[in-house]
């Protein structure tokens, strides 16, 4: 049996108000965000693999990052997202 763990973290700070074609006097307060992913993989033999993931996405008060493709499925502005996933793979 083999066990592997992984941790991944990403942070996005506030964007500069004068960059990327933005208006020079705009306010970018609250546009920060961070995400942490924790994953575990269990391998019992060469054919059997089990996975478990947990994700926490913390949006700033003005940020609305989402992990789903459709805009209607995104969280509300400033809302945090928590996700969990499990998986099973068997190779013949």
ABEGO torsion letter per residue (X at the ends): XBBBBBBBBBBBBBBBAABGGBBAABBABGABBBBBBBBBBBBABAABBBBBBBBBBBBBAABBBBABABAAABBBBGBBBBBBBBBBBBBX
